[in-house]
Amino acid sequence: MSHINVPTREEVSADNQAIFDNLKGQLTFVPNLYATMAHSENALSTFLAFSGAKTSFTAKQKEVIDLAISQVNGCTYCQAAHTAIAQMNGFDEAQTIELRKGQASWDPKTDALAKIAKELSETRGKVSDATKENFFNAGFTKENLVDLVVAAGAIGVTNTLHNLTEVPVDFPAAPAL
């Protein structure tokens, strides 16, 4: 049971109200997990800047990372949200299920990314040499490796926040594995 409510616009600071208005304009709603961050004066703006920063990954590749790591971390909120976002970015449901398992049978490069993201989360960064070699052999770079760590940090924040607070999931549930 969550001991943390999802605050309404009226329950947050003026700065966070402005962020809510912007999110509502972009997404048509304020996701519960983002709203929960607004219990802090700074967390929501800090997180949005961090998670929205420039990266060497495409939006589709970021979803590969988010799905694999959210599955390892057992975050039902992020599994649901990133399944929906991944589908908006061109993955079908079967592909999102594979990505959550840390694999992608349809494409070797996507498979290498899913595998390293899963292992990175499972081992807290102690990825095997074979997995790193596979990642680089698939065409990824040192820049991508560093950006993977940053992306893992961003999804780790939301995974941890949801696992801690258990706020209601406001996306369609991800299919069970």
Summary of the structure (lengths in Angstrom):
residues: 177
radius of gyration: 16.4
end to end distance: 23.6
largest distance: 51.4
contacts: 542
relative contact order: 0.17
helix: 66%
strand: 0%
